[in-house]
């Protein structure tokens, strides 16, 4: 079910992804299942609920970089750029090759007016995506 919810999120079918992640969580509470739930909720613009899902993922596995990236996205959407930056940095400490976290970090740095640092983060994301 976790792979199904991930695939549905990737296809933009977020409500179905949310349903699939809830089914996965009912079978077994896991960091990937809660992270997929968070991504679906974020895409549906339920940012506070998405943040809760990502925090549950991190409570299960505090070393799961995608959950930190999702948490960063949620915090950024909620306007907490400082905590969003910390979440992206946590993701990158755990997985230095995680391009989406560099993209998120670039977005925060740009919002903070730290344009040169943002440019470097975006460049790193592009390098990793190749």
ABEGO torsion letter per residue (X at the ends): XAAAAAAAAAAGBAAAAAAAAAAAAAABBBAAAAAAAAAAAAAAGBAAAAAAAAAAAAAABAABAAAAAAAAAAAAAAGBAAAAAAAAAAAAAABAABAAAAAAAAAAAAAAGBAAAAAAAAAAAAAAAX
